[in-house]
Amino acid sequence: MISHKKYYENRFKFFIIISICVLLVAYNFAIKKTIRLEAKNNQLSELTKIIKNAPERLKYMRNQDKYYSSFIIDNKMGANNRNLLMEKTSKYCSANKISLKEIPLASSEGINDYLIQTNKIRLSGNFVNLLQFVNYIEKEKTLGSVRSLRFYINRDPRVKDKELLLEIYLQSLTKAS
């Protein structure tokens, strides 16, 4: 009886070893290649999606480039931008009953190959004339883009007088040299 039991134990061990060998051979010859091809197929599917979207993506990027390049002011004006701003502002103010209070130095910030200059202008006058000045500045592309406006009333306690003030923040984008 012991030999009969031993015979079945050996046969069972032999069956397990043969099963493991068959599974390894099947994996190496069939399953391994299938898994590799499935992964490669997924990569190629992703590339196909990217290629199909390439013309639309290129068109989008060109539009973005045109959009941002419309904000870039010629670099020749970089240092003279404040002088040009002062000149145009003072001419407009003297012709339209607006008082130019202040044009402080511009703050500059460099990002990658670009330089962002922020200029501040403080004016006083009546509301209509100040709005017309804002319209003039917005149309004048060489000075920059209007980023912020602030109207406020300044009360002088000594004279007990009020004046309407306007602060304008202009930003200009130039390519750094």
C-alpha positions in Angstrom: 0.0 0.0 0.0 2.8 2.3 0.7 4.3 1.8 -2.7 0.9 2.5 -4.3 0.6 5.7 -2.3 4.2 6.6 -3.2 3.4 6.0 -6.8 0.5 8.5 -6.8 2.6 11.1 -4.9 5.4 10.8 -7.5 2.9 11.0 -10.3 1.2 14.1 -8.7 4.7 15.8 -8.3 5.5 14.9 -11.9 2.1 16.3 -13.0 2.8 19.6 -11.1 6.3 19.9 -12.6 5.0 19.2 -16.1 2.2 21.8 -15.6 4.7 24.4 -14.5 6.9 23.7 -17.4 4.0 23.9 -19.9 2.9 27.2 -18.4 6.4 28.6 -18.6 6.7 27.5 -22.3 3.3 28.8 -23.1 4.1 32.1 -21.4 7.5 32.5 -23.2 6.1 31.6 -26.7 2.6 33.2 -26.6 1.6 35.3 -23.7 4.9 37.3 -23.3 4.8 38.4 -26.9 1.1 39.2 -26.7 1.6 41.4 -23.6 4.5 43.2 -25.3 2.5 43.8 -28.5 -0.5 45.1 -26.4 1.8 47.6 -24.7 3.3 48.7 -28.1 -0.2 48.9 -29.6 -1.3 51.2 -26.7 1.7 53.5 -27.4 1.0 53.6 -31.1 -2.6 54.4 -30.4 -1.6 57.4 -28.3 0.8 58.6 -31.0 -2.0 58.2 -33.6 -4.3 60.4 -31.4 -1.5 63.0 -31.1 -0.8 62.9 -34.9 -4.6 63.3 -35.6 -4.7 66.4 -33.4 -1.5 67.9 -34.7 -3.0 70.2 -37.3 -5.5 71.6 -34.8 -2.8 71.9 -32.1 -0.5 73.7 -34.6 -3.4 76.1 -35.6 -4.1 76.8 -31.9 -0.4 77.4 -31.2 -0.1 79.8 -34.1 -3.2 81.7 -32.9 -1.6 81.9 -29.4 1.6 83.2 -30.9 -0.2 85.9 -32.9 -2.2 86.8 -29.8 0.8 87.2 -27.6 3.0 88.9 -30.3 0.3 91.6 -30.6 1.2 92.6 -27.0 4.9 92.8 -27.7 6.2 96.3 -28.1 9.3 96.9 -30.3 12.4 96.6 -28.1 13.8 99.9 -29.5 11.3 101.7 -27.3 12.2 99.8 -24.1 14.1 102.5 -22.3 12.3 105.4 -24.1 8.9 104.0 -23.2 8.6 106.2 -20.1 9.7 109.3 -22.0 7.2 108.5 -24.8 4.5 108.0 -22.2 5.3 111.3 -20.5 5.4 113.1 -23.8 2.1 111.8 -25.1 0.4 112.1 -21.7 1.5 115.7 -21.1 0.4 116.7 -24.6 -3.0 115.2 -24.2 -3.4 116.6 -20.7 -2.5 120.2 -21.7 -5.0 120.1 -24.5 -7.9 118.6 -22.5 -7.9 120.3 -19.1 -6.4 117.4 -17.2 -3.8 117.8 -14.6 -0.9 115.4 -14.7 0.0 114.6 -11.0 2.6 111.9 -11.2 4.4 109.3 -13.4 6.7 107.4 -11.2 9.5 105.1 -12.5 8.3 101.9 -14.1 8.7 98.6 -12.4 10.1 95.9 -14.5 10.1 92.1 -14.3 11.9 89.7 -16.5 10.2 86.4 -17.4 12.2 84.1 -19.7 13.1 86.2 -22.8 10.5 88.9 -22.0 10.5 92.1 -20.0 7.2 93.3 -18.5 7.2 97.0 -17.6 4.4 98.4 -15.5 3.9 102.2 -15.6 1.6 104.1 -13.3 0.0 107.5 -14.2 -1.9 109.6 -11.8 -4.1 112.4 -13.2 -6.8 114.7 -11.9 -9.7 116.3 -13.7 -13.3 115.9 -14.4 -14.8 112.4 -15.0 -15.5 112.8 -18.8 -12.1 114.1 -19.6 -10.4 111.3 -17.6 -12.5 108.7 -19.4 -11.6 110.2 -22.8 -7.9 110.0 -21.7 -8.4 106.3 -20.9 -9.9 105.8 -24.3 -6.9 107.6 -25.9 -4.4 105.4 -24.0 -6.2 102.2 -25.0 -6.1 103.1 -28.6 -2.4 104.2 -28.4 -0.8 100.7 -28.7 2.8 101.9 -28.5 2.4 102.8 -24.8 1.2 99.4 -23.6 -2.0 97.8 -22.4 -4.3 99.3 -19.7 -4.3 96.8 -16.9 -6.0 98.7 -14.1 -7.9 101.9 -13.5 -8.8 103.4 -10.2 -10.9 106.5 -9.8 -11.0 108.1 -6.3 -11.8 111.4 -4.7 -9.0 113.1 -2.8 -10.2 115.5 0.0 -7.7 118.2 1.0 -8.6 119.1 4.7 -6.7 122.4 4.6 -8.5 123.8 1.6 -11.6 121.7 2.1 -11.6 120.9 -1.6 -12.2 117.7 -3.5 -10.6 116.5 -6.6 -11.2 113.4 -8.8 -8.0 111.4 -9.3 -7.4 108.6 -11.7 -4.6 106.0 -11.4 -3.8 104.0 -14.6 -1.5 101.1 -14.7 -0.1 100.3 -18.1 1.9 97.2 -18.9 4.2 96.7 -21.9 5.8 93.5 -23.0 9.2 93.7 -24.7 11.6 91.0 -25.8 14.7 91.1 -23.7 17.9 91.5 -25.7 
